[in-house]
Amino acid sequence: MKVISNQKGFTLLELLIALVILAVGLLGLAGLHIAAIRGNVSGFKLSTASAIAQQRIEELKTLDSSSAALSVGAHANDGSVTIQGITYNRSYIIQDNSPVTGTSTITFTVLYVEPGTGTARSTGLFTRIVKG
């Protein structure tokens, strides 16, 4: 048998090592992909809660100042909204003459529970309106 010298190419061992390195890298990317999806879902829920709060704040701003919905104090149950199987519970507090006489501050809170984990989450917005 003739020995061929100066052969070029990869050995089977080199190929297996390269495949293991590639597999480890791809597994790392898969983990990042899952984390990105979870972050997007969480961001969607938070954005939805903020949009629900903003919508109700805009409705409150259009009301007459003598409306019961604009009375000073806590409005603990302002209804709930269900979007994609998640129930968002709304509440708000109105403080009169805050920070300036003749204005009111509305602090709006939206609470929801993460499906699957059962973790309670909330987001809050505030605005000021002129009374009168």
KOLGU-4560 file (N, C-alpha, C; in nm, 3 decimals, padded with zeros to 5 digits):
<recs>
<n_xx: 00.082 n_yy: -00.116 n_zz: 00.000 ca_xx: 00.000 ca_yy: 00.000 ca_zz: 00.000 c_xx: 00.088 c_yy: 00.123 c_zz: 00.000 mol: A seq: 1 type: MET>
<n_xx: 00.047 n_yy: 00.214 n_zz: -00.082 ca_xx: 00.125 ca_yy: 00.335 ca_zz: -00.097 c_xx: 00.072 c_yy: 00.442 c_zz: -00.003 mol: A seq: 2 type: LYS>
<n_xx: 00.157 n_yy: 00.505 n_zz: 00.073 ca_xx: 00.117 ca_yy: 00.612 ca_zz: 00.165 c_xx: 00.118 c_yy: 00.742 c_zz: 00.088 mol: A seq: 3 type: VAL>
<n_xx: 00.005 n_yy: 00.809 n_zz: 00.093 ca_xx: -00.006 ca_yy: 00.938 ca_zz: 00.023 c_xx: 00.028 c_yy: 01.046 c_zz: 00.124 mol: A seq: 4 type: ILE>
<n_xx: 00.123 n_yy: 01.125 n_zz: 00.089 ca_xx: 00.160 ca_yy: 01.233 ca_zz: 00.179 c_xx: 00.096 c_yy: 01.363 c_zz: 00.130 mol: A seq: 5 type: SER>
<n_xx: 00.097 n_yy: 01.458 n_zz: 00.219 ca_xx: 00.046 ca_yy: 01.591 ca_zz: 00.186 c_xx: -00.104 c_yy: 01.588 c_zz: 00.152 mol: A seq: 6 type: ASN>
<n_xx: -00.180 n_yy: 01.508 n_zz: 00.232 ca_xx: -00.325 ca_yy: 01.504 ca_zz: 00.210 c_xx: -00.387 c_yy: 01.629 c_zz: 00.270 mol: A seq: 7 type: GLN>
<n_xx: -00.493 n_yy: 01.677 n_zz: 00.206 ca_xx: -00.562 ca_yy: 01.795 ca_zz: 00.256 c_xx: -00.704 c_yy: 01.755 c_zz: 00.289 mol: A seq: 8 type: LYS>
<n_xx: -00.763 n_yy: 01.820 n_zz: 00.394 ca_xx: -00.900 ca_yy: 01.791 ca_zz: 00.433 c_xx: -00.914 c_yy: 01.781 c_zz: 00.583 mol: A seq: 9 type: GLY>
<n_xx: -01.033 n_yy: 01.748 n_zz: 00.626 ca_xx: -01.063 ca_yy: 01.738 ca_zz: 00.769 c_xx: -01.069 c_yy: 01.592 c_zz: 00.808 mol: A seq: 10 type: PHE>
<n_xx: -01.028 n_yy: 01.569 n_zz: 00.931 ca_xx: -01.046 ca_yy: 01.433 ca_zz: 00.984 c_xx: -01.183 c_yy: 01.425 c_zz: 01.048 mol: A seq: 11 type: THR>
<n_xx: -01.228 n_yy: 01.305 n_zz: 01.075 ca_xx: -01.359 ca_yy: 01.285 ca_zz: 01.137 c_xx: -01.363 c_yy: 01.350 c_zz: 01.276 mol: A seq: 12 type: LEU>
<n_xx: -01.253 n_yy: 01.342 n_zz: 01.350 ca_xx: -01.246 ca_yy: 01.402 ca_zz: 01.482 c_xx: -01.262 c_yy: 01.553 c_zz: 01.475 mol: A seq: 13 type: LEU>
<n_xx: -01.198 n_yy: 01.619 n_zz: 01.382 ca_xx: -01.211 ca_yy: 01.764 ca_zz: 01.365 c_xx: -01.355 c_yy: 01.802 c_zz: 01.331 mol: A seq: 14 type: GLU>
<n_xx: -01.417 n_yy: 01.723 n_zz: 01.248 ca_xx: -01.555 ca_yy: 01.749 ca_zz: 01.210 c_xx: -01.647 c_yy: 01.735 c_zz: 01.330 mol: A seq: 15 type: LEU>
<n_xx: -01.629 n_yy: 01.635 n_zz: 01.414 ca_xx: -01.712 ca_yy: 01.616 ca_zz: 01.533 c_xx: -01.694 c_yy: 01.730 c_zz: 01.633 mol: A seq: 16 type: LEU>
<n_xx: -01.572 n_yy: 01.775 n_zz: 01.650 ca_xx: -01.545 ca_yy: 01.888 ca_zz: 01.740 c_xx: -01.615 c_yy: 02.014 c_zz: 01.689 mol: A seq: 17 type: ILE>
<n_xx: -01.607 n_yy: 02.038 n_zz: 01.561 ca_xx: -01.675 ca_yy: 02.155 ca_zz: 01.502 c_xx: -01.826 c_yy: 02.146 c_zz: 01.521 mol: A seq: 18 type: ALA>
<n_xx: -01.884 n_yy: 02.028 n_zz: 01.505 ca_xx: -02.028 ca_yy: 02.011 ca_zz: 01.523 c_xx: -02.069 c_yy: 02.033 c_zz: 01.668 mol: A seq: 19 type: LEU>
<n_xx: -01.987 n_yy: 01.990 n_zz: 01.763 ca_xx: -02.018 ca_yy: 02.012 ca_zz: 01.905 c_xx: -02.016 c_yy: 02.161 c_zz: 01.936 mol: A seq: 20 type: VAL>
<n_xx: -01.917 n_yy: 02.231 n_zz: 01.887 ca_xx: -01.909 ca_yy: 02.377 ca_zz: 01.909 c_xx: -02.029 c_yy: 02.447 c_zz: 01.847 mol: A seq: 21 type: ILE>
<n_xx: -02.067 n_yy: 02.407 n_zz: 01.727 ca_xx: -02.184 ca_yy: 02.465 ca_zz: 01.661 c_xx: -02.312 c_yy: 02.437 c_zz: 01.740 mol: A seq: 22 type: LEU>
<n_xx: -02.327 n_yy: 02.315 n_zz: 01.790 ca_xx: -02.447 ca_yy: 02.279 ca_zz: 01.866 c_xx: -02.458 c_yy: 02.361 c_zz: 01.994 mol: A seq: 23 type: ALA>
<n_xx: -02.346 n_yy: 02.380 n_zz: 02.065 ca_xx: -02.347 ca_yy: 02.460 ca_zz: 02.188 c_xx: -02.388 c_yy: 02.604 c_zz: 02.155 mol: A seq: 24 type: VAL>
<n_xx: -02.337 n_yy: 02.659 n_zz: 02.049 ca_xx: -02.373 ca_yy: 02.794 ca_zz: 02.008 c_xx: -02.520 c_yy: 02.806 c_zz: 01.972 mol: A seq: 25 type: GLY>
<n_xx: -02.573 n_yy: 02.709 n_zz: 01.900 ca_xx: -02.714 ca_yy: 02.712 ca_zz: 01.862 c_xx: -02.805 c_yy: 02.696 c_zz: 01.983 mol: A seq: 26 type: LEU>
<n_xx: -02.765 n_yy: 02.616 n_zz: 02.081 ca_xx: -02.845 ca_yy: 02.602 ca_zz: 02.203 c_xx: -02.849 c_yy: 02.734 c_zz: 02.279 mol: A seq: 27 type: LEU>
<n_xx: -02.739 n_yy: 02.805 n_zz: 02.281 ca_xx: -02.737 ca_yy: 02.937 ca_zz: 02.345 c_xx: -02.831 c_yy: 03.034 c_zz: 02.276 mol: A seq: 28 type: GLY>
<n_xx: -02.832 n_yy: 03.031 n_zz: 02.144 ca_xx: -02.923 ca_yy: 03.118 ca_zz: 02.069 c_xx: -03.069 c_yy: 03.080 c_zz: 02.093 mol: A seq: 29 type: LEU>
<n_xx: -03.098 n_yy: 02.953 n_zz: 02.108 ca_xx: -03.235 ca_yy: 02.908 ca_zz: 02.135 c_xx: -03.283 c_yy: 02.964 c_zz: 02.268 mol: A seq: 30 type: ALA>
<n_xx: -03.197 n_yy: 02.964 n_zz: 02.368 ca_xx: -03.232 ca_yy: 03.022 ca_zz: 02.498 c_xx: -03.261 c_yy: 03.171 c_zz: 02.488 mol: A seq: 31 type: GLY>
<n_xx: -03.181 n_yy: 03.241 n_zz: 02.409 ca_xx: -03.205 ca_yy: 03.384 ca_zz: 02.389 c_xx: -03.336 c_yy: 03.409 c_zz: 02.316 mol: A seq: 32 type: LEU>
<n_xx: -03.368 n_yy: 03.323 n_zz: 02.223 ca_xx: -03.492 ca_yy: 03.336 ca_zz: 02.147 c_xx: -03.613 c_yy: 03.321 c_zz: 02.240 mol: A seq: 33 type: HIS>
<n_xx: -03.609 n_yy: 03.225 n_zz: 02.329 ca_xx: -03.717 ca_yy: 03.204 ca_zz: 02.425 c_xx: -03.731 c_yy: 03.326 c_zz: 02.517 mol: A seq: 34 type: ILE>
<n_xx: -03.619 n_yy: 03.379 n_zz: 02.564 ca_xx: -03.623 ca_yy: 03.497 ca_zz: 02.651 c_xx: -03.680 c_yy: 03.617 c_zz: 02.576 mol: A seq: 35 type: ALA>
<n_xx: -03.649 n_yy: 03.631 n_zz: 02.449 ca_xx: -03.702 ca_yy: 03.742 ca_zz: 02.370 c_xx: -03.853 c_yy: 03.730 c_zz: 02.352 mol: A seq: 36 type: ALA>
<n_xx: -03.901 n_yy: 03.610 n_zz: 02.331 ca_xx: -04.046 ca_yy: 03.588 ca_zz: 02.317 c_xx: -04.117 c_yy: 03.622 c_zz: 02.447 mol: A seq: 37 type: ILE>
<n_xx: -04.063 n_yy: 03.578 n_zz: 02.559 ca_xx: -04.124 ca_yy: 03.610 ca_zz: 02.689 c_xx: -04.125 c_yy: 03.761 c_zz: 02.713 mol: A seq: 38 type: ARG>
<n_xx: -04.018 n_yy: 03.827 n_zz: 02.678 ca_xx: -04.012 ca_yy: 03.972 ca_zz: 02.693 c_xx: -04.115 c_yy: 04.042 c_zz: 02.606 mol: A seq: 39 type: GLY>
<n_xx: -04.134 n_yy: 03.995 n_zz: 02.485 ca_xx: -04.234 ca_yy: 04.054 ca_zz: 02.396 c_xx: -04.375 c_yy: 04.035 c_zz: 02.450 mol: A seq: 40 type: ASN>
<n_xx: -04.404 n_yy: 03.919 n_zz: 02.503 ca_xx: -04.537 ca_yy: 03.892 ca_zz: 02.560 c_xx: -04.561 c_yy: 03.981 c_zz: 02.681 mol: A seq: 41 type: VAL>
<n_xx: -04.461 n_yy: 03.992 n_zz: 02.767 ca_xx: -04.472 ca_yy: 04.076 ca_zz: 02.885 c_xx: -04.491 c_yy: 04.223 c_zz: 02.845 mol: A seq: 42 type: SER>
<n_xx: -04.418 n_yy: 04.266 n_zz: 02.746 ca_xx: -04.432 ca_yy: 04.404 ca_zz: 02.697 c_xx: -04.569 c_yy: 04.430 c_zz: 02.638 mol: A seq: 43 type: GLY>
<n_xx: -04.624 n_yy: 04.331 n_zz: 02.569 ca_xx: -04.759 ca_yy: 04.345 ca_zz: 02.514 c_xx: -04.861 c_yy: 04.365 c_zz: 02.625 mol: A seq: 44 type: PHE>
<n_xx: -04.850 n_yy: 04.285 n_zz: 02.731 ca_xx: -04.944 ca_yy: 04.296 ca_zz: 02.843 c_xx: -04.934 c_yy: 04.432 c_zz: 02.911 mol: A seq: 45 type: LYS>
<n_xx: -04.812 n_yy: 04.478 n_zz: 02.930 ca_xx: -04.792 ca_yy: 04.608 ca_zz: 02.994 c_xx: -04.843 c_yy: 04.721 c_zz: 02.905 mol: A seq: 46 type: LEU>
<n_xx: -04.819 n_yy: 04.713 n_zz: 02.776 ca_xx: -04.870 ca_yy: 04.814 ca_zz: 02.682 c_xx: -05.022 c_yy: 04.814 c_zz: 02.679 mol: A seq: 47 type: SER>
<n_xx: -05.082 n_yy: 04.697 n_zz: 02.684 ca_xx: -05.228 ca_yy: 04.686 ca_zz: 02.685 c_xx: -05.284 c_yy: 04.751 c_zz: 02.812 mol: A seq: 48 type: THR>
<n_xx: -05.223 n_yy: 04.723 n_zz: 02.926 ca_xx: -05.268 ca_yy: 04.783 ca_zz: 03.052 c_xx: -05.256 c_yy: 04.934 c_zz: 03.047 mol: A seq: 49 type: ALA>
<n_xx: -05.148 n_yy: 04.985 n_zz: 02.991 ca_xx: -05.130 ca_yy: 05.131 ca_zz: 02.979 c_xx: -05.233 c_yy: 05.192 c_zz: 02.886 mol: A seq: 50 type: SER>
<n_xx: -05.264 n_yy: 05.123 n_zz: 02.777 ca_xx: -05.363 ca_yy: 05.173 ca_zz: 02.681 c_xx: -05.502 c_yy: 05.175 c_zz: 02.745 mol: A seq: 51 type: ALA>
<n_xx: -05.535 n_yy: 05.074 n_zz: 02.824 ca_xx: -05.664 ca_yy: 05.071 ca_zz: 02.893 c_xx: -05.674 c_yy: 05.188 c_zz: 02.990 mol: A seq: 52 type: ILE>
<n_xx: -05.567 n_yy: 05.213 n_zz: 03.065 ca_xx: -05.566 ca_yy: 05.326 ca_zz: 03.158 c_xx: -05.579 c_yy: 05.458 c_zz: 03.083 mol: A seq: 53 type: ALA>
<n_xx: -05.504 n_yy: 05.475 n_zz: 02.977 ca_xx: -05.507 ca_yy: 05.599 ca_zz: 02.901 c_xx: -05.646 c_yy: 05.624 c_zz: 02.841 mol: A seq: 54 type: GLN>
<n_xx: -05.709 n_yy: 05.518 n_zz: 02.792 ca_xx: -05.843 ca_yy: 05.533 ca_zz: 02.735 c_xx: -05.941 c_yy: 05.584 c_zz: 02.840 mol: A seq: 55 type: GLN>
<n_xx: -05.937 n_yy: 05.525 n_zz: 02.960 ca_xx: -06.029 ca_yy: 05.568 ca_zz: 03.066 c_xx: -05.997 c_yy: 05.709 c_zz: 03.114 mol: A seq: 56 type: ARG>
<n_xx: -05.869 n_yy: 05.743 n_zz: 03.120 ca_xx: -05.832 ca_yy: 05.880 ca_zz: 03.159 c_xx: -05.889 c_yy: 05.980 c_zz: 03.059 mol: A seq: 57 type: ILE>
<n_xx: -05.881 n_yy: 05.949 n_zz: 02.931 ca_xx: -05.937 ca_yy: 06.038 ca_zz: 02.829 c_xx: -06.088 c_yy: 06.052 c_zz: 02.846 mol: A seq: 58 type: GLU>
<n_xx: -06.155 n_yy: 05.942 n_zz: 02.882 ca_xx: -06.299 ca_yy: 05.949 ca_zz: 02.907 c_xx: -06.329 c_yy: 06.038 c_zz: 03.027 mol: A seq: 59 type: GLU>
<n_xx: -06.249 n_yy: 06.025 n_zz: 03.134 ca_xx: -06.269 ca_yy: 06.108 ca_zz: 03.254 c_xx: -06.247 c_yy: 06.255 c_zz: 03.225 mol: A seq: 60 type: LEU>
<n_xx: -06.152 n_yy: 06.285 n_zz: 03.137 ca_xx: -06.123 ca_yy: 06.425 ca_zz: 03.104 c_xx: -06.239 c_yy: 06.493 c_zz: 03.030 mol: A seq: 61 type: LYS>
<n_xx: -06.321 n_yy: 06.413 n_zz: 02.962 ca_xx: -06.433 ca_yy: 06.472 ca_zz: 02.888 c_xx: -06.556 c_yy: 06.494 c_zz: 02.975 mol: A seq: 62 type: THR>
<n_xx: -06.558 n_yy: 06.441 n_zz: 03.096 ca_xx: -06.675 ca_yy: 06.454 ca_zz: 03.184 c_xx: -06.684 c_yy: 06.593 c_zz: 03.244 mol: A seq: 63 type: LEU>
<n_xx: -06.806 n_yy: 06.630 n_zz: 03.279 ca_xx: -06.830 ca_yy: 06.755 ca_zz: 03.351 c_xx: -06.771 c_yy: 06.743 c_zz: 03.491 mol: A seq: 64 type: ASP>
<n_xx: -06.720 n_yy: 06.852 n_zz: 03.546 ca_xx: -06.652 ca_yy: 06.845 ca_zz: 03.676 c_xx: -06.747 c_yy: 06.807 c_zz: 03.790 mol: A seq: 65 type: SER>
<n_xx: -06.879 n_yy: 06.814 n_zz: 03.769 ca_xx: -06.973 ca_yy: 06.775 ca_zz: 03.873 c_xx: -07.007 c_yy: 06.626 c_zz: 03.867 mol: A seq: 66 type: SER>
<n_xx: -06.950 n_yy: 06.554 n_zz: 03.773 ca_xx: -06.978 ca_yy: 06.412 ca_zz: 03.757 c_xx: -06.929 c_yy: 06.332 c_zz: 03.878 mol: A seq: 67 type: SER>
<n_xx: -07.008 n_yy: 06.229 n_zz: 03.913 ca_xx: -06.970 ca_yy: 06.144 ca_zz: 04.027 c_xx: -06.837 c_yy: 06.072 c_zz: 04.001 mol: A seq: 68 type: ALA>
<n_xx: -06.806 n_yy: 06.045 n_zz: 03.875 ca_xx: -06.680 ca_yy: 05.977 ca_zz: 03.842 c_xx: -06.559 c_yy: 06.064 c_zz: 03.873 mol: A seq: 69 type: ALA>
<n_xx: -06.580 n_yy: 06.196 n_zz: 03.888 ca_xx: -06.469 ca_yy: 06.287 ca_zz: 03.918 c_xx: -06.471 c_yy: 06.335 c_zz: 04.063 mol: A seq: 70 type: LEU>
<n_xx: -06.547 n_yy: 06.265 n_zz: 04.149 ca_xx: -06.550 ca_yy: 06.302 ca_zz: 04.289 c_xx: -06.417 c_yy: 06.266 c_zz: 04.355 mol: A seq: 71 type: SER>
<n_xx: -06.382 n_yy: 06.344 n_zz: 04.456 ca_xx: -06.255 ca_yy: 06.324 ca_zz: 04.525 c_xx: -06.258 c_yy: 06.192 c_zz: 04.601 mol: A seq: 72 type: VAL>
<n_xx: -06.147 n_yy: 06.120 n_zz: 04.599 ca_xx: -06.134 ca_yy: 05.995 ca_zz: 04.673 c_xx: -06.100 c_yy: 05.878 c_zz: 04.583 mol: A seq: 73 type: GLY>
<n_xx: -06.109 n_yy: 05.760 n_zz: 04.642 ca_xx: -06.073 ca_yy: 05.638 ca_zz: 04.571 c_xx: -06.195 c_yy: 05.582 c_zz: 04.498 mol: A seq: 74 type: ALA>
<n_xx: -06.174 n_yy: 05.543 n_zz: 04.376 ca_xx: -06.274 ca_yy: 05.475 ca_zz: 04.294 c_xx: -06.217 c_yy: 05.335 c_zz: 04.270 mol: A seq: 75 type: HIS>
<n_xx: -06.242 n_yy: 05.248 n_zz: 04.369 ca_xx: -06.172 ca_yy: 05.120 ca_zz: 04.376 c_xx: -06.206 c_yy: 05.026 c_zz: 04.261 mol: A seq: 76 type: ALA>
<n_xx: -06.331 n_yy: 05.021 n_zz: 04.219 ca_xx: -06.366 ca_yy: 04.928 ca_zz: 04.113 c_xx: -06.424 c_yy: 05.006 c_zz: 03.996 mol: A seq: 77 type: ASN>
<n_xx: -06.339 n_yy: 05.038 n_zz: 03.901 ca_xx: -06.382 ca_yy: 05.114 ca_zz: 03.784 c_xx: -06.411 c_yy: 05.020 c_zz: 03.667 mol: A seq: 78 type: ASP>
<n_xx: -06.438 n_yy: 04.896 n_zz: 03.698 ca_xx: -06.468 ca_yy: 04.800 ca_zz: 03.594 c_xx: -06.344 c_yy: 04.722 c_zz: 03.552 mol: A seq: 79 type: GLY>
<n_xx: -06.369 n_yy: 04.624 n_zz: 03.469 ca_xx: -06.258 ca_yy: 04.543 ca_zz: 03.419 c_xx: -06.274 c_yy: 04.525 c_zz: 03.270 mol: A seq: 80 type: SER>
<n_xx: -06.162 n_yy: 04.498 n_zz: 03.206 ca_xx: -06.158 ca_yy: 04.476 ca_zz: 03.062 c_xx: -06.083 c_yy: 04.346 c_zz: 03.039 mol: A seq: 81 type: VAL>
<n_xx: -06.139 n_yy: 04.258 n_zz: 02.955 ca_xx: -06.072 ca_yy: 04.132 ca_zz: 02.924 c_xx: -06.023 c_yy: 04.135 c_zz: 02.780 mol: A seq: 82 type: THR>
<n_xx: -05.894 n_yy: 04.117 n_zz: 02.763 ca_xx: -05.832 ca_yy: 04.115 ca_zz: 02.631 c_xx: -05.743 c_yy: 03.991 c_zz: 02.624 mol: A seq: 83 type: ILE>
<n_xx: -05.765 n_yy: 03.909 n_zz: 02.523 ca_xx: -05.691 ca_yy: 03.784 ca_zz: 02.501 c_xx: -05.684 c_yy: 03.697 c_zz: 02.626 mol: A seq: 84 type: GLN>
<n_xx: -05.796 n_yy: 03.689 n_zz: 02.696 ca_xx: -05.806 ca_yy: 03.601 ca_zz: 02.812 c_xx: -05.747 c_yy: 03.657 c_zz: 02.940 mol: A seq: 85 type: GLY>
<n_xx: -05.698 n_yy: 03.779 n_zz: 02.939 ca_xx: -05.640 ca_yy: 03.841 ca_zz: 03.058 c_xx: -05.736 c_yy: 03.951 c_zz: 03.103 mol: A seq: 86 type: ILE>
<n_xx: -05.774 n_yy: 03.950 n_zz: 03.230 ca_xx: -05.864 ca_yy: 04.050 ca_zz: 03.285 c_xx: -05.783 c_yy: 04.161 c_zz: 03.350 mol: A seq: 87 type: THR>
<n_xx: -05.805 n_yy: 04.281 n_zz: 03.303 ca_xx: -05.738 ca_yy: 04.401 ca_zz: 03.354 c_xx: -05.838 c_yy: 04.475 c_zz: 03.443 mol: A seq: 88 type: TYR>
<n_xx: -05.808 n_yy: 04.489 n_zz: 03.571 ca_xx: -05.896 ca_yy: 04.559 ca_zz: 03.667 c_xx: -05.847 c_yy: 04.702 c_zz: 03.684 mol: A seq: 89 type: ASN>
<n_xx: -05.942 n_yy: 04.796 n_zz: 03.673 ca_xx: -05.907 ca_yy: 04.938 ca_zz: 03.677 c_xx: -05.954 c_yy: 05.002 c_zz: 03.807 mol: A seq: 90 type: ARG>
<n_xx: -05.874 n_yy: 05.095 n_zz: 03.858 ca_xx: -05.913 ca_yy: 05.177 ca_zz: 03.973 c_xx: -05.836 c_yy: 05.309 c_zz: 03.965 mol: A seq: 91 type: SER>
<n_xx: -05.889 n_yy: 05.410 n_zz: 04.033 ca_xx: -05.818 ca_yy: 05.538 ca_zz: 04.033 c_xx: -05.850 c_yy: 05.616 c_zz: 04.159 mol: A seq: 92 type: TYR>
<n_xx: -05.765 n_yy: 05.713 n_zz: 04.187 ca_xx: -05.779 ca_yy: 05.802 ca_zz: 04.303 c_xx: -05.773 c_yy: 05.945 c_zz: 04.251 mol: A seq: 93 type: ILE>
<n_xx: -05.864 n_yy: 06.028 n_zz: 04.300 ca_xx: -05.863 ca_yy: 06.170 ca_zz: 04.263 c_xx: -05.831 c_yy: 06.252 c_zz: 04.386 mol: A seq: 94 type: ILE>
<n_xx: -05.732 n_yy: 06.339 n_zz: 04.373 ca_xx: -05.694 ca_yy: 06.431 ca_zz: 04.480 c_xx: -05.725 c_yy: 06.572 c_zz: 04.431 mol: A seq: 95 type: GLN>
<n_xx: -05.800 n_yy: 06.645 n_zz: 04.510 ca_xx: -05.838 ca_yy: 06.782 ca_zz: 04.474 c_xx: -05.731 c_yy: 06.882 c_zz: 04.515 mol: A seq: 96 type: ASP>
<n_xx: -05.723 n_yy: 06.991 n_zz: 04.442 ca_xx: -05.628 ca_yy: 07.099 ca_zz: 04.469 c_xx: -05.486 c_yy: 07.048 c_zz: 04.481 mol: A seq: 97 type: ASN>
<n_xx: -05.451 n_yy: 06.959 n_zz: 04.395 ca_xx: -05.318 ca_yy: 06.899 ca_zz: 04.397 c_xx: -05.263 c_yy: 06.902 c_zz: 04.256 mol: A seq: 98 type: SER>
<n_xx: -05.151 n_yy: 06.955 n_zz: 04.233 ca_xx: -05.058 ca_yy: 07.027 ca_zz: 04.319 c_xx: -05.091 c_yy: 07.175 c_zz: 04.334 mol: A seq: 99 type: PRO>
<n_xx: -05.188 n_yy: 07.223 n_zz: 04.255 ca_xx: -05.222 ca_yy: 07.365 ca_zz: 04.255 c_xx: -05.372 c_yy: 07.378 c_zz: 04.280 mol: A seq: 100 type: VAL>
<n_xx: -05.411 n_yy: 07.483 n_zz: 04.348 ca_xx: -05.553 ca_yy: 07.507 ca_zz: 04.371 c_xx: -05.626 c_yy: 07.518 c_zz: 04.238 mol: A seq: 101 type: THR>
<n_xx: -05.741 n_yy: 07.450 n_zz: 04.230 ca_xx: -05.820 ca_yy: 07.451 ca_zz: 04.107 c_xx: -05.790 c_yy: 07.337 c_zz: 04.012 mol: A seq: 102 type: GLY>
<n_xx: -05.698 n_yy: 07.252 n_zz: 04.051 ca_xx: -05.667 ca_yy: 07.135 ca_zz: 03.968 c_xx: -05.687 c_yy: 07.008 c_zz: 04.050 mol: A seq: 103 type: THR>
<n_xx: -05.701 n_yy: 06.898 n_zz: 03.981 ca_xx: -05.710 ca_yy: 06.768 ca_zz: 04.046 c_xx: -05.610 c_yy: 06.673 c_zz: 03.982 mol: A seq: 104 type: SER>
<n_xx: -05.558 n_yy: 06.583 n_zz: 04.062 ca_xx: -05.468 ca_yy: 06.481 ca_zz: 04.012 c_xx: -05.540 c_yy: 06.347 c_zz: 04.012 mol: A seq: 105 type: THR>
<n_xx: -05.536 n_yy: 06.280 n_zz: 03.897 ca_xx: -05.595 ca_yy: 06.147 ca_zz: 03.885 c_xx: -05.480 c_yy: 06.047 c_zz: 03.876 mol: A seq: 106 type: ILE>
<n_xx: -05.474 n_yy: 05.954 n_zz: 03.971 ca_xx: -05.375 ca_yy: 05.847 ca_zz: 03.969 c_xx: -05.450 c_yy: 05.718 c_zz: 03.935 mol: A seq: 107 type: THR>
<n_xx: -05.419 n_yy: 05.664 n_zz: 03.820 ca_xx: -05.492 ca_yy: 05.549 ca_zz: 03.765 c_xx: -05.405 c_yy: 05.425 c_zz: 03.775 mol: A seq: 108 type: PHE>
<n_xx: -05.464 n_yy: 05.314 n_zz: 03.820 ca_xx: -05.391 ca_yy: 05.187 ca_zz: 03.834 c_xx: -05.467 c_yy: 05.076 c_zz: 03.762 mol: A seq: 109 type: THR>
<n_xx: -05.393 n_yy: 04.995 n_zz: 03.689 ca_xx: -05.450 ca_yy: 04.878 ca_zz: 03.623 c_xx: -05.377 c_yy: 04.755 c_zz: 03.676 mol: A seq: 110 type: VAL>
<n_xx: -05.453 n_yy: 04.659 n_zz: 03.728 ca_xx: -05.397 ca_yy: 04.535 ca_zz: 03.782 c_xx: -05.437 c_yy: 04.419 c_zz: 03.692 mol: A seq: 111 type: LEU>
<n_xx: -05.345 n_yy: 04.324 n_zz: 03.675 ca_xx: -05.375 ca_yy: 04.202 ca_zz: 03.601 c_xx: -05.289 c_yy: 04.089 c_zz: 03.654 mol: A seq: 112 type: TYR>
<n_xx: -05.334 n_yy: 03.967 n_zz: 03.629 ca_xx: -05.262 ca_yy: 03.848 ca_zz: 03.676 c_xx: -05.208 c_yy: 03.775 c_zz: 03.555 mol: A seq: 113 type: VAL>
<n_xx: -05.078 n_yy: 03.744 n_zz: 03.560 ca_xx: -05.014 ca_yy: 03.670 ca_zz: 03.452 c_xx: -05.071 c_yy: 03.529 c_zz: 03.447 mol: A seq: 114 type: GLU>
<n_xx: -05.127 n_yy: 03.488 n_zz: 03.332 ca_xx: -05.174 ca_yy: 03.351 ca_zz: 03.323 c_xx: -05.056 c_yy: 03.254 c_zz: 03.325 mol: A seq: 115 type: PRO>
<n_xx: -05.077 n_yy: 03.142 n_zz: 03.386 ca_xx: -04.969 ca_yy: 03.043 ca_zz: 03.394 c_xx: -04.890 c_yy: 03.056 c_zz: 03.522 mol: A seq: 116 type: GLY>
<n_xx: -04.837 n_yy: 03.176 n_zz: 03.550 ca_xx: -04.756 ca_yy: 03.195 ca_zz: 03.670 c_xx: -04.839 c_yy: 03.243 c_zz: 03.788 mol: A seq: 117 type: THR>
<n_xx: -04.950 n_yy: 03.312 n_zz: 03.762 ca_xx: -05.033 ca_yy: 03.366 ca_zz: 03.870 c_xx: -04.974 c_yy: 03.489 c_zz: 03.935 mol: A seq: 118 type: GLY>
<n_xx: -04.872 n_yy: 03.548 n_zz: 03.875 ca_xx: -04.808 ca_yy: 03.666 ca_zz: 03.930 c_xx: -04.893 c_yy: 03.789 c_zz: 03.903 mol: A seq: 119 type: THR>
<n_xx: -04.921 n_yy: 03.866 n_zz: 04.009 ca_xx: -04.998 ca_yy: 03.990 ca_zz: 03.994 c_xx: -04.906 c_yy: 04.101 c_zz: 03.945 mol: A seq: 120 type: ALA>
<n_xx: -04.952 n_yy: 04.172 n_zz: 03.845 ca_xx: -04.876 ca_yy: 04.285 ca_zz: 03.789 c_xx: -04.964 c_yy: 04.408 c_zz: 03.791 mol: A seq: 121 type: ARG>
<n_xx: -04.902 n_yy: 04.525 n_zz: 03.789 ca_xx: -04.979 ca_yy: 04.649 ca_zz: 03.782 c_xx: -04.900 c_yy: 04.755 c_zz: 03.708 mol: A seq: 122 type: SER>
<n_xx: -04.975 n_yy: 04.851 n_zz: 03.657 ca_xx: -04.913 ca_yy: 04.967 ca_zz: 03.596 c_xx: -04.994 c_yy: 05.088 c_zz: 03.638 mol: A seq: 123 type: THR>
<n_xx: -04.931 n_yy: 05.201 n_zz: 03.644 ca_xx: -05.000 ca_yy: 05.321 ca_zz: 03.688 c_xx: -04.969 c_yy: 05.441 c_zz: 03.600 mol: A seq: 124 type: GLY>
<n_xx: -05.068 n_yy: 05.526 n_zz: 03.586 ca_xx: -05.053 ca_yy: 05.652 ca_zz: 03.513 c_xx: -05.115 c_yy: 05.762 c_zz: 03.597 mol: A seq: 125 type: LEU>
<n_xx: -05.071 n_yy: 05.884 n_zz: 03.576 ca_xx: -05.140 ca_yy: 05.994 ca_zz: 03.642 c_xx: -05.149 c_yy: 06.112 c_zz: 03.548 mol: A seq: 126 type: PHE>
<n_xx: -05.250 n_yy: 06.194 n_zz: 03.574 ca_xx: -05.270 ca_yy: 06.313 ca_zz: 03.494 c_xx: -05.331 c_yy: 06.419 c_zz: 03.583 mol: A seq: 127 type: THR>
<n_xx: -05.331 n_yy: 06.539 n_zz: 03.535 ca_xx: -05.391 ca_yy: 06.649 ca_zz: 03.608 c_xx: -05.501 c_yy: 06.710 c_zz: 03.522 mol: A seq: 128 type: ARG>
<n_xx: -05.610 n_yy: 06.749 n_zz: 03.585 ca_xx: -05.718 ca_yy: 06.816 ca_zz: 03.513 c_xx: -05.753 c_yy: 06.944 c_zz: 03.588 mol: A seq: 129 type: ILE>
<n_xx: -05.804 n_yy: 07.040 n_zz: 03.514 ca_xx: -05.847 ca_yy: 07.166 ca_zz: 03.574 c_xx: -05.994 c_yy: 07.154 c_zz: 03.609 mol: A seq: 130 type: VAL>
<n_xx: -06.024 n_yy: 07.182 n_zz: 03.734 ca_xx: -06.164 ca_yy: 07.179 ca_zz: 03.782 c_xx: -06.229 c_yy: 07.312 c_zz: 03.752 mol: A seq: 131 type: LYS>
<n_xx: -06.354 n_yy: 07.306 n_zz: 03.718 ca_xx: -06.425 ca_yy: 07.432 ca_zz: 03.705 c_xx: -06.499 c_yy: 07.450 c_zz: 03.581 mol: A seq: 132 type: GLY>
</recs>
